[in-house]
């Protein structure tokens, strides 16, 4: 659930409302006096189609998410895409140091991995991170290193990122 997008939450909410609607609909048929105080819309035949519509909407969202139509690429758009990009698809990286420069990752999972970036082009398409998110800048990535020092100086790093950075003293010498 921690990796769910807003669309996943919307789809599951639709399913939940649909199932509650079906349960209330059958309860209303068994005990009509129970719902006599509710507005007449809830007892109309139109209300009976709401659970089916919500179920269809949730199914559509799941299909779109499965195909990957709605998942935008996460990439550093300020760099031009080189001609010789390596494509990595459906791979799980566990406890690895992964260089991301010159690579596009599709449907990959990073488990307790360290992402190393030297400042080159990369792209993530529908990737998932499990465990701590650690990063490492190559010595040639001066802009990335200076950005982290700037964020550190103004208190802009999260505690987890701060810990990840200070755990790499070899990068503190710039």
N, C-alpha and C positions, 0 to 999 in steps of 0.2 A: 504494500500500500504506500510505502514511502516514495516509490518511484512513479506513482500514478500522476497522470497529467490532469488538468481540469476536465478534459473530455472524458477520461475514465470515470471521474467522480460524477459527472453529469449522467453518463450511461447507467451507472449503478444506482444512482438516485432515481432515475426513471423506472428501473426494474423494481426498486423497493416500493415506490409509490404505486406501480401497477399491481404488485402483489397485495399490498394493503387495500387497494381499491377493490380487487376481486374478493378479498375476505370480507370487507365491509358490505359489498354488494350481496353476497350470499347471506350475511347476517341480517341485512335489511329485509330480505325475502322471508327469512324464518321468523323475525320479530319486527314487523312493520311499525309497531307503536314506539319502538326504541328510537326511530329516526323521524318521528312526527314533527319535532321542533326544528328540523333542518330545512333550509330553503328547498323549494320544489324542484330545483334543477337536479339535486342529488337523487331524486326518485324518478327522473325522466329517463327514457330509453337512450338519450344521448350520452348520459353519464356512463352507461354500460360499455360504450366504445372507448372510453378514455384509457383503461388499462391496456387494451390492445394497441392503441396508438403509441403509448409510452413504451411498450415492449418493442414495437417496430422501430421507434426512434433509437432506443438503446442498441438494438441489433445493427442498425445502420452505422451508428458511431463505432461499434466494435469492428465491423467489417472495414470501415475506412481506416481505423487505427491499425488493423492487422495488415492491410495492404500498404500502409505507410503514406497515404496520400496527404494526411494532415500534419505529418511530422516534418517541420521545416529543418533544413540543415543548419547545424551550429558550426560556423566556421569563422575564421578571421578574414572577413571580407576586404580588409585593407591591403591584402597581398594578392597579387595575381596568381591564378592557378597555373602551375608549370605544366609542361606537356607530359612529363614522365612521372605522374602521380601513381603511387602504389595503392591498389584497392584491397582492403582487408574486410572480409564479409563473415558474419556469424561466428566470430571467434571469442572465446573467453580467455582473458588474461588474468592469471591468478598469481599474486605475489611476484609480479614481474616489473622491471623497469622498461617502459615502453616509450621509444622515441616516436613522436607524432609528426615530425617534420616530413613533408613530402608524401603524406599518407591520407587517405580517406577511409574512415571506419564506418561500416554499415552493420547495424544490428549486432554490435559487439557488447560484451560485458567486461568491465574492469573491476576485479575483486582484489582489494588491498594492494593495488598497483600504484607505481609511481609514474606519472606522466612527465616525460622529459621533452622540453621544447627549446629549440635553438633559434627560434624567431622566424622559421620558414612556414610555408603554407601548410594547413591541415584542415580537415573537415570531419565533423561527427554527424552521422545520420542515424537517429533512433538508437543511441547507445545508452547503456545503463551503468551506474557506478554503485558498487556495494562495498561497504566498509569505509575506512578513511579515504579521503581524496587528497593524495599527496602529489606534489609537483616538484619539478626540478628544472631550472634554467641552465642551459649550456653556457659556458664562459663567453661565447660569442654573442649571446643575447643580452647585450648591454641595456637595450630599451626595456626589456622585461624585468631585468634586475633592478633598474632604476625605478620602475613603476612600483615594484614591491617595497623598495626603501621609502618611496614617497608615501604610499599607503600606510606603512608602518609608522612613519613620523607623524602622521595626522590621525592616528588611531583608526584607520580604515580597514584593518585586517580583522577578520573574525578570530576568536581565540584558537580555533582548530587550525586555521591557516597560519597564525602567528607561531603556534607550536611546531608546525611542519617546517616553517622557514628557519626557526632557531635551531631545529634539530640538524641542520646542514651547515655547520660552521665553515666548510670549504667554500661556500658561496658568500660568506660575510666579508671576505677579503676583496671582493669585487675583482 
